[in-house]
Amino acid sequence: MTGSKGTWKEFLKEEGVSEKRADPALHSWQVLAAFVATLHDTKAVRRFLRWEGEQQSDAEARAAALKNRVSHVVRPLLTQSMRTGRNAWDLVVLTERHPRFADCYTLPSYEKCWRRLQRRYDCVDRKGGGSVAPVLYALDCEMCETTDDTRALARLCVVNQLGDIVLEMLVKPMKRIVDYRTSITGLSAKDFEGLELRRADAQRAVAALLAAPGAVLVGHALHHDLHALRLDFQPVIDTSLLYTYSGLANCTPALADLCRAVLGRELRPPHAAHDCGADAATAMELVRHLLEGGFMVVDAPKTQVPWDELRRLSVHGIKPGTSEAHLRGMLPAGAPALEDLCYTGGRLGALQFAHPGDADAAFAMLQGDQGIDSAGRAQKTMHLADGSFVKVRKNAAHAGQAFGRDAKPNRAFRKRKAADAAGAAVEAGVG
């Protein structure tokens, strides 16, 4: 929401409060009331307050349901017997316990054009009074870019537990399409000629499927699809939060990598456009693998980064309005010559050098705190002359590989963790 003093973060900045304390819970009611007073759209405020109340009610209902929930194994698929080490509700809970779940699935359904479906945490058919077995549907969407949305819904597909398509729709965005992303979506202007279906039609169709008792929505990074659809629904099973790479706890595996590592096949031919039906079916197949007791941890692919990428340092988290001069100013005197600054004013950019060795040397000379990113690649936090900061990272880990490993905790950290565990054991009476 935006008021006369801008967004919440912009309001805090104008009031002289640190933007790092963006969580409203960290501020007094007087500060919150002052921000609300700047809002002109009272309907938006009412929508938000109603949404906030629903969030609280859902949290309480979910806690009660988990305390007394009844487990149900998904119905056997065809003649395949199911090992009952896990069930669908277990995977829902594992998804919700992921550290990134709240960030991904606290969707802004208080905004216009969104639809928020009723939660069904109790897993019970209230009309019949009996237990309801989970009914799994997998969703995948393709997005294009319009004049007001970089991820506008263009196509969607829903499959059932068997991987059969139950809903497939091509959707015409409300605004003019500026990039069909044909290499990814396979779509072009011709596909939208005479098309009248809109996002609201797709939203209603998916909502009708999810009205079934016990409905659980499956997907890979499903929050992106729900955001494109403007649909807020739970419970969900997100394979991007359930599977992980060995040694990279915070890295999100790509669907194509999981298909290769877990299912033993390629998701699509090289350079082929995405098929949302195949992608949805693959996510469902990955869930079936887990229901049968399959592993959740896979080895990161041994992918060699191309030479052209090795000679670049990626820059991300760039504040809007940052000048090229400030980005160039990160490099100290004596650093290898910069061949090109790839920056168009967004939040991402790149420092390009003549050779990979020059990029490595320049990175070593940067004066910033060093760490690693989620893929195990070295990165540094750099403070710019305008007071903002960015992250600069290498495009490869060790020996030009796309993936590395998490940093090992130092000895002091391990000793402290062991001492904390021992203390907790004593308090619990098991030491």
N, C-alpha and C positions, 0 to 999 in steps of 0.2 A: 504494500500500500504506500502511496505517495501523498504527502501533504504539502502545505505551503512552504515547508522547510525541507522538502525532499523526502527521500526514503528514511527508514529508521536509522541506518548508519550515517546518512548525511545529516540528519537531525542531531545525532550524538556529536558529530564533528563540529557542527555550528555552535552547539552548547558547550564546547570545550571538553567533552568527555571522550576518553579513548575509544576508538573504533574496535579495539581488541575485546572490549567488554560488550560485545554485540548481543549476548544472551539477555533478553528482557528480565529474566529471573535475578540478574545481578544488580538491578536498579530499583530504586524506591518507587512507591506508587505515585509519588508526585511527578517523577520524571516520565513515567508511563502515561499519566494523565495529560501532561504537557504535550506529549507527542500526539495523543489522540485528539487533542484540541486543535491541532494543525490540519486535521483531515477534513476535507470538504464533502466527501462522498459518505454520507451517513449510512446509506444502504450497505456499502462495503464494510463499514464498521460492524453493523448488525450481523452481516454474513460471517464475519470473522469471529465475533463473540459466540454465535451459534455453533460454528465449527469447533471452537475451542472447548465448548461444553460437551460436544459429541466426542471429541478426543478423550476427555477425562472419563466420560461414561464408558467408552470402549475399553479404556485401560483397566477400569475396575471390572468390567464384564470378562475381559480376557483373563485377568488374574484369578477370578473365581472359577472360570472354565478350566484353566490349567490345573487348578487344585483338585478338581473333581472329575476331570475328563475321563471318558471311556475310550480306549484305544480300539481302532478298527483297521484291519488289514484291507488294502485295496482289493477289490474283487479280482480273482485270477484272470490273467489275460489269455484268452483262447484256451489252449490246453496246457499252457506253461504253469508249472507249480511255483508258488511264491514262498521263498524262505522268509520267515516272519521275524527276522532280527530287527527290522525297522518297519514302520508303517507311515502312511502319508501324514498323519498328524504329527509324528515325530519330526518329519522333515519340515513341516510348517514351523514347529517350535525351534528347530535348529536354525532355520532362516531368520526367525525373529530375534534370536540370541546373538546374531552376528553384530560386531561393533558398529558396522556401517548401516545397519538396518534402519535405524531411526532417521538418519540423514537421507537415505534413499526413499523411504516410504512414508514420510510425513509430507504428503502431497498437498499442495495449496488449493484444496477443493472449495475454499471459500471464495475463490475468484470466479468471475463471470465465465459462463460456458462449461464449467466443471459439473460433474455429477458424482455424488458420493453415495455408494451403495451401502445398505445396512450390513453391519458385521454379523457373522454367525459363529461366534467363538464357542458356543455351547455344544456344537456338533449334534444337536438334537432337533428332530422334526417336532415342533411344538404342536402342530395339528394332530399328528398321530400319536405323539407321546413316546415314540420309540426311537431307538438309536439310528443314526443315519451314517451309512458308509460314505467315505469321501468320493466325490465325483470330480475327476481331474480334467481340466481343459488347459491346453497350452496355447499361448498367444505370441505372435510375432508381427511387428509392423515395419513397413518401409517408409522412410521420410524423405521429403524434398525440401527445398528452401524457397520461401516466398518473400514478399516485400516486408513482412513483419514477423516472420518466424523461420529460424534456421532449421527447425526440426518439425515441419508441418506434416501431418498424416497424409500419406498418399495411397497406401495399400495395407491391408491387414489379413491375417489368416488365423483361424482357430482350429485346433485338432483335438480329438478326444483321446481317451486313455490308450486306444489302439493305434494312435497316429493317423487316423482317418480325418480328412478335412470335413468339418461341420459348418464352417462359415468362411467365406472368402469375399472380400469387397475391395473394389478400387474406388478411391474417394477423391473428389475434387476439392482442393482447398478454397477457402473463401477469397483469399488474396491472390494476386498474380504470382505465378511460379517464375522464379528467376534462375533456378538451377534444378533440373530434374535429377541430377546425380545419376545419370544413365549408367555409368560404369558400375555403380553399386546396385541401383534399383532395377535396372533394365527398362525403365520407363522413359517415354518421350512424349512430346506434345500430342502426337497422334492418339495415344492411349486415352487422353482426356477429352477428345472431341465428342460432343454430344452427351457427356457424362453429367448426371444431375445429382448423384449421391454425394452427400456432404458428411462432415465429421459427426454431426448430430445423429445422422442415420446409423452410422457405424456404432456410435456410442449406445444407441438404443438396442441394436442387434446383439452386441456383446453383453449388455446388461440383462437382456432376456435369457441368454444362456446361463448367466451366473446367478439367476434367480432360483435355480434348482437347489433343493436342500442338500447340504454337504458339498457345495461347489467350492473347489480350490483351484486357483489360477497358477499355472506353471509358466516359467519363461527363463530366459538368460538375460540378466540385467533388465528385468521386466519393468522396472520403474520408468525406464525411458519410453517403453511402449505405452504404459498407462498415462504418462505425461503427454505424449502425442495424441492420445485418444481423449485426454481430459477426463479420465475415469479414475476414481479413487476406490479401490477394492482391496479387501483382505478377507480371508487368509490367502497367502501366496507361498509358493515354493520357488526360490530363485537359485538356479544352479550356479550362477556366478558367485554367490555367497556360500554355497555348500562345498564346492570343489576348490582346491588350492594347489599351488605349486610347492613341491618339496623345497624347504629352505627359503621360501618367500611368502611369509604369512600374510602380507598385505597386498599381494599382487593378484589382480583379477584375471583368471585364465580366459583366453578367447574361446568362443564356441568351437571354432575350427580346430583348435589345439586339443580340446577335450574330446571332440569327435574322433580325432586320430589316436589319442592316447588311451581312451576308455573303450571306444566302440570299434577301433581297429580299421577305420575307413576314412576317406577324405570327405569333408562336408560338401565340397563343390569342386569342379575342375579349376585349374589355375586360370585366374583373370575372368572367371565367369561371374555374372551378376548374381546378387543374392536372390534366393527363392524363399519367401517368408513361410510357405507351407513346409518346405524341407527343414528350415531352421526351427520352426515350432515343433515339428515331429522329432527332431534331434534332441531338443530340450526335454521332451517327454521321455525319450529313450534313455537319456541320462538319469532321469528320475527313477525309471524302472530299474536301472542298474543299481541305484542306491537302495531301493526297496528290496532287492534280492540280496542285500548284504554286501554290495560292491564297495570298493575302496573310494575314498574321497580325496586322497593326495596323489598327485601325478608329478612326474618329472617335467621340468620346464623344457620346452623344445630347444634343440641345439641349432639355433639360427644364427648365421653369420650376417652381421650388419653390412650393407653395401658400402663401398669405398666413399661414395659421394656423401653418405650420412656420417661417416667417421670423421670427415673433415669439418663437421659442424658441431657447435655447442648450442643446445636448445635453451631457450629462455622462456620461462612461463611465469604466470602471475603478474604480468605487466599491468600497471595501473592505467586506466584510460586517460589519454592526454599526455602520456609520457613522451618526451621528445627523443629523436634519434641521437641527439648529442649526449643526453644522459646515459643512454644505453652504450654508446661508444666509449663514454667516459669510465666505464667499468674496467677497461683494460689499462694496466699500469704502463708506465714508460718502459720501453725495452721489450714489450710483448711482441710476438710475431705479427706481421702486418695483417690487418683485416681485409679480406678480399671483397666481402659483401655483407651488408646488414640486411637480413631478410625480415622486414617488419612493415606491416601495412596499417598499424594503428590499433590492432586488437590486443588481446591478452597474451598472445603467443608470438615468438620471434625466433631468430637463429643468427648466430655469429658464424660466418663462413670464412674458412681459411684456405690457403692453397693446397695444403696436404694434411692428412690425419695427424702427423707428428707435430705440426704447428698448432693444431687444435689442442692436443695434449699439453704442449708447453704453455699455451695461453691459459688453459684451465689451472695448471699448477701455480701460475703467477697471480691468479685472482685472490684478492684479500677478502676472504669470507669464511664463515663457519661451514665446514665440510661435513656431509653425511651421505646417505644413499637414499635413492627413491624406492618405490615399492617393487621395482624390477631388479634391484640390486646394482643400479648404476650410480656412480659418484656424482654428487651435486653439491653446490655451494649456495648459501644465502648471501646475496649481495645488496648492500645499501646504496641507493643512488643519490645523486646530488640534490634531487628535489624532495628528499625525505622519505620516499617510498622504497620498497625493497622487492627484489625479484629472486627467482631461483634459476641458476644456470647449471645445466647437467650435461654430462657426456652422453652420446647416443649409443654407447655400448659399454658392457661390463668388461671383464677380463678377456684378453685375446680376441677382441672384436665380437664377442658373443652378445646377443640381444638381452640375455638374462644372466644375472649373477646370483648372489645369495645375500640374505639379510646379514647385517653386521653382527658379529659375535659380541655378547656382553663382556666387558672387561672383568678382570679378577675381582675387583672391589664390588662390582654390581652382583656377581655371582655369589660372593660371600654374604652380602647383605640380603639377597633373596633367600639363601639357605637359612640364614638366621631368622628371617621373618617366618619361614615355613616351620622351623623348629619351635618358635614361640607360639605359633598358632596351634601346633600339635599339642603342646603342653597345656594351653588353655582349654583345648577340647578334651583333655584327659586321655590322650592316646600316646603321649611322649613317655 
